[in-house]
Amino acid sequence: MEDSEIVELYFSRNENAISETRTKYEKYLRTIAYNILANNEDTDECVNDTYFRAWGSIPPNRPVKLSVYLGAIVRNLAISVFRKQNTASRAGSQYALSLDELAECVSGNDSPEEQVEAGVIAKAVSDYLRTVSSDARVIFVCRYYYNDPISRIAGYFGAGESKIKSSLFRTRNGLKEYLKKEGLDI
C-alpha cells in the first residue's frame, strides 16, 4: 500500500492504518530502535509506541514521507528510553558507540541556551554535509542518525569496514574544522 493511502486511513480513523503501517514499516522501525537500544523488549515497546503516537498525531499532521515521520518518532522514543537506562546496560548499543565517536565534535547538553545552540549546530552540520560527497554524507547519516553498525554500512557499500571507518574519521574531522570556522567549536 502506498504511503498516501496509509495516511488517508489514519485520517479516516480506520484501524487498518496501524496494520498497514506495521506491514510496511515494522522492520525499518525495529532496526532504528534496536540500533539505539540493543534490547529486543525495549525495541518492541518503542515500535508499538510509535504506532500509538502515529495514531494520535495523524491527523492533524499529514506526513509527506511516512517512513521519515515514523522513523523520527521511533528514534526519539528510543533515545528517551536509552537516556533513562543506566550506563551499564548501554554497552552493546550502536547509539552509545556513535555518541562516543561524535563527542569530539559536538557535546550534548540540555540547558535552554545549549538547546538553542544545538539547533544552530544541527543546521551547521546539515550545511557541512552538503559540502561532502554523497557517499560520505550517506555513511555519516547511516552511522550517526540511523546508528547503523559499521559492518552494516560496509555491506551497503560493498566496502571494507576500514574504508567506512576512514570515511567517518575524515568526515568527523572535516565537521570539527567546519564548526570551528563557524565559531561553533565546543
N, C-alpha and C positions, 0 to 999 in steps of 0.2 A: 504494500500500500504506500502511496506517495505521502510525503510529509504534509502537504496541504490538505489531503483527505483526513489524515490523523488529527490535524489541528481543527478541522471542521467537526470531527467527532467530539473533541473537547468543548467546542463552542455550543454544540447541541446537547451537551451534558450526557452524551451516550457513553455508558460504561465500557463499551468496546474500545474506547480510546486507550484505556490502560492496557488491555490485552494486545492491541496492535502496537503500542509503544514497546511493550515487553518483547514481543516477537521480533521487532525490527532492531531494537537498541540494547537489549539486555547484555549481550556480550561486550559491546562497546562500553557501557556504563560500568559493568563489573571490572573491566580492565583498568579504567581510570581509578575507581575506588580501591581496587586491590593494590595497584602500584603505590598508592599513598599509605594504605593501612597494613598491607601484608598479613591480613587476617580474614578468613572466609566469612565468619559470622558478622564481623563489623561491615564487611563489604556488602553482604546480603541486606543488612539493615539500611545502609546508605542507599542502595539501589531501590529498595522498597520505599524509603522516604522520598526518593526522587520522584517516583510515580505519584505519591501523595502531594508533593509540592507542585508538580506539573498540573495535577487536577485542580489545585487551589489557585494557581496563577494564570491558567489559560481557561477562559478569559479572566481578566481583561487583556492580558498580554497576547499578542499574536506573533509568535516567533516566525521569522522568515526561514531560518535554518534550524529545524527542530533538533538535530544532532548537537549543534553548538549550544543551544539553550539547555538541553538536558545535561550535556557534558559539564556546563558551568554549574548547574545545580548539584550534581553528584560530586564534583570536585570540591565545591565549597562545603558540602556536608561532610565529606571525608576528611577535609582539613580540620574542620571543627572537632570531629571525633579524635583525630590524631593529636590535636592540641590538648585534649582532655586526658589522654592516656599518659601514664608515667614514662619517664625516659627509658627505663629498662625494657619496656615492651616495644620500643621503636627499632630495635636492632636490625631487622631484615627489611625495613621499609625503603623503597626507592625514593620516597619523598624525603626522608631524613638524609639519605645519601646525596640527593640533588641539592638540598638546602646547604649541606656542608660544602659542596663544590662551589656554590654561588656566594657563600658567606664572605669571600674576599672582595666581591664586587659590591654587594648590597646587603645591608643589615635589615633585620625585620623587627620593628618596634611598634608599639601600639598607642603612644600618646597622640592627641589630636594633631599637634604640629607635625609629628612624624608620619601620621596618616596622610596629611596634605602633601608632605614631601614624597611619600610613597607614590602618590598619583603622578607627581612630576617625574619621578624616577621611572614609573611604568611607561609614561609617554616617551621618555628618553630612550628606554630600552627598545620600545617599538620603533622609534626613529632610527636607532642604530641598526636594528635587524634589517631594516630596508636597504642598508648600505652593503650588506654582505651577500654572498652568493645564495641562490635559492636552496642549495644542498645544505650549506652551513646554517641557514635560517631554519629549515625543517628539522635538522638534527638538534638544534638548540631548543626548539619548541617541543619536539618529542621528549627530550630529556627533562626540561625544566617546567613545562606546562602539563604534559601528559605523564611525566615521571616514568617514562619507559626505561627499562634496564638497557644498558649499553649493548648487551648481546642481542636484544630485540631490534634495536636501531641498526646495528650492523647487519642483521638479517634483512631489514627493509632495503638497505642499500647494496646488499651483496658485497659487503666490505668486511675487513677485519676489524676487531674491536679496537686495535691500536689506532687505526685511521679515524675512527669515531672519537676516541679519546683525544687525539691530536686536534681534530676539528673543534671539539668543545673547548679545549685548552686555548686555542687561538682565538675563538670567538669570545670566551670569557675575558681574555687579556685585552682584546680589542674593545670590548664593552667597558672594561675598567678604565682604559685610556679615554674613551669617549665620554664617560661620566666625569672624569677629571677635567677634561676640556670644557665640558658644560658647567663646571663648578658644582657638580653633584658628588664628588668623591666623598666616601664615607669612611 
